Amino acid sequence: MKKVAFTMKLLPGNEEVYEKRHNEIWPELVELLKKAGIAEYHIFLDKPSGVLFAFQNIEEQNQTNSLTKEAIMKKWWAFMGDIMETNPDQSPKVTRLEKVFSL
């Protein structure tokens, strides 16, 4: 398994909406993420800063790079775009993190 970590940014005042939308994540999106090779996906929120920390365990052989082309992924981005910092294509602004320690 490969480990991937990154941050995103939630717009102020949207903590409950963000959590609600993820609690009701679309089954077809979950299926797509799993088929792409994402075995685990966790998101944590630092409420004072609005920073979201995401952590994924991804299969060595995966198709995660193709997710950006999928219609359901683009639909999810549009659905979430009003509560997060996004790029012009509505994808979330992501900052990749470099692993510096493991125990």
Residue pairs with C-beta under 8 A, 6 or more apart in sequence:
1 39
1 57
1 58
1 59
1 60
2 57
2 58
2 59
2 60
2 62
3 55
3 56
3 57
3 58
3 99
4 55
4 56
4 58
4 96
5 53
5 54
5 55
5 56
5 96
5 97
5 99
6 53
6 54
6 94
6 95
6 96
6 97
7 51
7 52
7 53
7 54
7 94
7 95
7 97
8 51
8 52
8 54
8 84
8 85
8 92
8 93
8 94
8 95
9 50
9 51
9 52
9 84
9 85
9 93
10 18
10 45
10 50
10 51
10 52
10 83
10 84
10 85
11 50
11 82
11 83
11 84
11 85
12 50
14 83
14 84
15 45
15 47
15 50
17 83
18 45
18 52
18 80
18 83
18 84
19 45
21 79
21 80
21 83
22 43
26 72
26 76
28 72
29 72
29 73
29 76
32 67
32 70
32 72
32 73
33 41
33 67
35 63
36 62
36 63
36 64
36 66
36 67
37 58
37 59
37 61
37 62
37 63
37 64
38 56
38 57
38 58
38 59
38 62
38 64
39 56
39 57
39 58
39 59
40 55
40 56
40 57
41 54
41 55
41 56
42 54
42 55
42 56
43 52
43 53
43 54
43 55
44 52
44 53
44 54
44 55
45 51
45 52
45 53
46 52
46 53
52 84
58 64
67 73
68 91
74 89
74 90
77 86
77 89
77 90
77 91
77 92
78 90
80 86
80 92
81 90
84 92
84 93
85 92
85 93
86 92
86 93
87 93
